Amino acid sequence: PSYQILENGSYLYTQPGIFGGAIKTHTGILSANDSSELSKLLTQRRLNNLEKSEFTGTCPSYNDGTDYEFEINVLGQATKLNSCNNELSNDLLVIQLIEFFNTFSREAMESE
């Protein structure tokens, strides 16, 4: 599954079809509070630091956990992060992005 959040706070969550099933999508708009919080956390300095960080542990998927990949575009600057390559575990931005993922996933399931 993946999601995209646009500058205006709207989002699109996409879940691939399981066993050849139909692709599921869910759209919505972040609350004003979530949008404001995300804007505060999305700084170029933070993104640069995350991108330069190195993860030295064992990828969660090796133990049936979840790996995350993020492609964050801010003002035309793309930052790619991966939970198996970059140290993301304690960063507030990453925690917020994972919370959004869980929320969007749950909302998509509830809207069926």
Secondary structure, 3 states (H helix, E strand, C coil): CEEEECCCCEEEEEECCHHHCCCEEEEEECCHHHHHHHHHHCCHHHHHHHHHCCCCCCCHHHHCCCCCEEEEEECCEEEEEECCCCCCCCCHHHHHHHHHHHHHHHHHHHCC
